[in-house]
Amino acid sequence: MLKKLFAALLALCAAAALAAGVDINKASQAELEALKGIGPSAATKILAERQKGSFKDWGDVMQRVGGIKQAKAAKLSEAGLTVNGEGFKGAPAAKGDKPAKEKKTAKTEAKSEPTLAKMK
């Protein structure tokens, strides 16, 4: 019974944290772990670095916390993590949003350019 009550309380805390956003400079270990993408190891690394001083911005987080680079920062920001109330601004576009790149090869360039023989 106590385990179910604790689990329900943890679920409520996680839902509240996601709704309001979790600031990396204020969050507890449990609040960090409640975010998708942060496990016990990452939460411990974040708290250890925070002991040395507050994080200034996302760049500071990515520099000081191993394993957090741009892609991970974007995912954590989407999950509700903020740094001083700010979400990650360098979030990469979704996979479906990327424009298709046209590859030019020697064959395609030869086909697109008229040759002297064709012009005569």
N, C-alpha and C positions, 0 to 999 in steps of 0.2 A: 504494500500500500504506500509506504514511504517513497519507494522508488518511482512509482507512478506519479505521485505528487511532485517529486523533484523533476521528473521528466516533463511534466506539464508546465511547471514553473520555468524551466529552461527554454521550452518551446515559446512561451509567452515573451520571455526576455529576448529571444532571437527575433521574433516577429516585430517587437517594438524597436529593436536595434536596426532592423532593415528598413522600417518605415521612417525612422528619424535620421538614419545615417549614423555611422560609427566613426568618430574622429580618432585617428591613430594615436594622437597625443593624449587622449583621455580614456581610451577603452581598456577594460580589464582583460585578463587572459581569456575568460569565458566569453566575453563579448567579441573578441577577435576570432576565437575558434568557432563562434556561431555563424560567421560569414563563410559563404561558399568560397573555397580556394585557400582558406587558412586553416591549417591543422595545428596540433600542439607544438610541433617543431618551429613552424613559421611564427606562431604567436610568441614563443619564447625568444626567438631572434629579435623580433620587433621590440618586445619589452626590454631586452638587454641593451639594445641600441638607444632606446628612449631614456634609459637610466643615465646615459652619457649626455643627453640633452634632447630637447624637443626637436621634432622634425620640422624643418622650415617649409618644405614643399615636396611635391612628388619626386623631383629630381634628387633631393636629399635622401628620400626613402630608397630610391633605386640605387643610389651610390652606397648607402650604409647597410642595407639589408640584402644579404646574398639570396639569390633566387627570384628577386623582384626586378624585372626589366619592364620595358614598355608594354608588351602584350599582357603580362601578368598584372601590371598596374591598371590597365584598362579593364580587365576582368574584375579585379577587386573593387574598382570604382563603380562598375555596374552593379556589383553585389551590395554596394552601400558604404564602402570605406571612403573616408575623406581625410585630407590633411589640412588642418586649420579651417575646416568647413568647405574646402574646395575639392571637387571631383577631379579626376585625371583628365586633362584637356587634350592630350596627345593620343586619344583612343583611335586605334586603327578602324577603318571602315569594315562593315560586315562583309562576309565573303561574297554575298550576292551583289554588293554595291561596287565592286571593283570593275572598272572598265576593262574590256578585253584588249590585250596588247596585240598589235599586229606585228607579226614577225616577218622581217624582210630577209629573204635569202637571195642568193645569186639568181636562182631560177625565177622567182617572182619579180625581181627587178628587171630581168631580161624580157619577161613577158609584158611588163607594163611600159617599157620604153620602146618606141618604134626603132626598128633597125634601118640601116641605109638601104638594104635590099628591098624592104617593104615599101619604102618611100619612093622608090624609082618607078 
